[in-house]
């Protein structure tokens, strides 16, 4: 738990370095990724597709949310890749991923199918995550 909190703090602090800030009520979802690459695919190809295709399309499909990739460079997750979702609020997150959001979520996923299919050609991922509400 302390290690994930450290990764979160480090990741969030990097956002401030680039002039972006978190506000009270924002929700931050930190996902430590476990990536399985398909045969013949490099981690760089997977990351490039994620950065150049997945993130721009997901950012467009989910107004009120922004996704970042972050590299673990110290601690338990050194060398790991994480995905950070930042939502304007818990309500925005729940609109997309809450228990009552199945219809909207399915509609968005249908629009993103070609993006997800392209990623599946490169590999797959799972994650351990925690959502954090900013005070």
C-alpha positions in Angstrom: 0.0 0.0 0.0 2.8 2.4 0.9 4.6 1.6 -2.3 1.5 2.3 -4.5 0.9 5.5 -2.5 4.5 6.6 -3.3 4.1 5.8 -7.0 0.9 7.9 -6.9 2.5 10.8 -5.2 5.5 10.7 -7.5 3.2 10.6 -10.6 1.0 13.4 -9.4 4.0 15.6 -8.5 5.2 15.2 -12.1 2.0 16.7 -13.3 2.7 19.9 -11.3 6.1 20.2 -13.0 4.4 20.7 -16.3 1.9 23.4 -15.1 -1.1 21.1 -14.6 -2.7 20.8 -11.3 -5.2 18.7 -9.4 -8.1 20.3 -7.7 -10.2 19.3 -4.8 -12.8 16.8 -5.9 -10.8 15.3 -8.8 -10.5 11.6 -8.8 -7.2 9.9 -9.8 -7.1 6.3 -10.8 -3.6 4.7 -10.7 -3.3 1.5 -12.6 0.0 -0.5 -12.4 0.0 -2.4 -15.7 0.9 -6.1 -16.3 1.5 -6.2 -20.1 1.7 -9.4 -22.1 3.1 -8.8 -25.6 2.1 -10.9 -28.6 4.9 -12.7 -30.4 7.2 -10.4 -32.4 5.9 -7.2 -30.7 8.2 -5.0 -28.7 7.3 -3.0 -25.6 8.1 0.2 -27.6 5.5 -0.7 -30.3 2.9 -1.3 -27.6 3.7 1.9 -25.8 3.8 3.9 -29.0 0.4 2.6 -30.0 -0.9 3.4 -26.5 0.4 6.9 -26.5 -0.4 7.8 -30.1 -3.7 6.0 -30.6 -5.3 4.7 -27.4 -4.9 7.8 -25.2 -6.0 10.4 -27.8 -9.1 8.3 -28.7 -10.0 7.6 -25.0 -9.5 11.2 -24.0 -11.9 12.2 -26.8 -14.4 9.5 -25.9 -14.4 10.3 -22.1 -15.0 14.1 -21.7 -14.0 15.1 -18.2 -11.2 12.5 -18.0 -7.6 12.5 -19.1 -5.2 9.5 -19.3 -1.4 9.5 -18.9 1.2 6.8 -19.0 3.9 6.8 -16.3 7.2 4.9 -16.0 8.1 3.4 -12.6 11.7 4.5 -12.0 12.2 3.8 -8.3 10.9 1.3 -5.8 8.9 -1.9 -6.2 7.5 -0.9 -9.6 10.7 0.3 -11.1 10.6 -0.6 -14.8 6.8 -1.0 -14.8 4.3 1.0 -16.7 1.3 2.6 -15.1 -1.8 4.3 -16.5 -3.2 7.3 -14.7 -6.8 8.4 -15.2 -7.7 11.8 -13.9 -11.4 12.6 -13.7 -13.0 15.9 -12.9 -14.9 14.3 -10.1 -16.2 11.1 -8.7 -19.5 11.7 -10.4 -17.8 11.9 -13.8 -15.9 8.6 -13.1 -19.2 7.0 -12.0 -21.0 8.2 -15.1 -18.6 6.1 -17.2 -17.7 3.2 -14.9 -20.3 3.2 -12.1 -22.9 0.4 -11.6 -25.5 2.4 -13.4 -23.3 3.3 -16.4 -23.6 0.1 -18.3 -25.4 1.5 -21.3 -23.2 4.6 -21.7 -20.1 2.5 -21.1 -21.1 0.0 -23.8 -21.8 2.8 -26.2 -18.3 4.3 -25.7 -16.7 0.9 -25.9 -18.4 0.2 -29.2 -17.0 3.5 -30.6 -13.5 2.5 -29.3 -13.7 -1.1 -30.7 -11.3 -0.5 -33.6 -8.8 1.2 -31.2 -9.0 -1.7 -28.7 -8.8 -4.3 -31.6 -5.6 -2.6 -32.8 -4.1 -2.8 -29.3 -5.1 -6.5 -29.0 -2.9 -7.2 -32.1 0.1 -6.0 -30.1 -0.8 -7.5 -26.7 -3.0 -7.4 -23.7 -2.8 -5.9 -20.2 -4.3 -6.2 -16.8 -3.8 -3.9 -13.8 -4.0 -3.5 -10.1 -5.5 -0.1 -9.3 -6.8 2.2 -6.7 -8.9 5.3 -7.2 -7.9 8.3 -5.1 -10.2 11.3 -4.4 -8.3 14.6 -4.1 -9.1 16.6 -0.9 
